[in-house]
Amino acid sequence: MDTNTATARNTANRLVEVEEILDRRGHSSTELIGVLQDIQERWHYLPEDALNYVATTLGMSVNTVFGVATFYAQFSLEPKGKYLVRICDGTACHVKGSQSIYDAIKKKLDLRDGRVTTADGLFTLETVACVGACGIAPVMVINDQVHSQLTPEAAEIIIDTLMARENDEAAPAEPSNEVES
């Protein structure tokens, strides 16, 4: 299959899923933010073809949909990893060493030249101004899970654990030598 055919198939499949999201939300422009949240949850970003489809289907201008998508910080127009790793760099976290945690994770994930997402699409590394967990600083949030009172070494172990989990899930099952009766 050539690249254009694969891309077209991926787009068609994605739009079927977007239509399912719209069906659940009632095809209402008042549900735009919820629709965008559902799309972002599914693909970890807002694909352009999905936004165009939402605009057309809801009878809204593409500019309005993109305007909402770019206004709210929770939305991303760039692909994000399966694991969104956010290092808090608020005052309490910064004072307690969040920068060294960020540096360790960046090195561990081999993120260079301004990249924030790993080549395999598993991890995106970001800093955030504050997660509101100052009493348990320094803090790293991966998706919705908060990891507190971290050291760079502890943060790397967490990343290693996620990498191992992904490798286990990707590995083919070992054939069984047992005979079924």
Buried (B, 14 or more C-beta within 10 A) or exposed (E): EEEEEEEEEEBEEBBEBBBEBBEEBEBEBEBBBBBBBBBBEBBBBBBEBBBBBBBEBBEBEEEEBBEBBEEEEEBBEEEBBBBBBBBBBBEBBBEBBBBBBBEBBBEBBEBEEEEBBBEEEBBBBBBBEBBEBBEBBBBBBBEEEBBBEBBBEBBBEBBEEBBEEBEEEEEEEEEEEEEEE
